[in-house]
Amino acid sequence: MIDHLSIGVHDVARSKAFYDAVLAPLGYTCLSESDGSLGYGKDAVVLWVNHSTSPVPADPHSGLHICFVAPTRESVSQFHKAALAAHGRDNGAPGLRDDYGPNYYAAFVVDPDGYRIEAHCGKEA
């Protein structure tokens, strides 16, 4: 349904360090890079990270967040660990979310610009 998503950030270099670290455990890499623009995905770019002089202000009550598919529960845990090491903030430790389903294993973080991001694996342990 969605071909790609673009977000604006203050500092592309800082965002590159963050997204390179947190997306690697999920199997995603930076597939496109130019001045002020990064494109992440596996086979094609799905997430664009672009420099902006006025990114969307962080709002924890907006309901906006980006969820990435994780291949394993361990990769969810590695995503969370990498995010914290790369100056992200914890927004929910790795674990099962029974409210979302019996195999909904996820972790939640906030990136350096305030975007809320999640990694989710729906496979059984």
Sequence and secondary structure as in RCSB ss.txt:
>XXXX:A:sequence
MIDHLSIGVHDVARSKAFYDAVLAPLGYTCLSESDGSLGYGKDAVVLWVNHSTSPVPADPHSGLHICFVAPTRES
VSQFHKAALAAHGRDNGAPGLRDDYGPNYYAAFVVDPDGYRIEAHCGKEA
>XXXX:A:secstr
    EEEEES HHHHHHHHHHHHGGGT EEEEEETTEEEEESSSEEEEEEE SS     TTS   EEEE SSHHH
HHHHHHHHHHTT EEEEEEEE TTT TT EEEEEE TTS EEEEEE S  
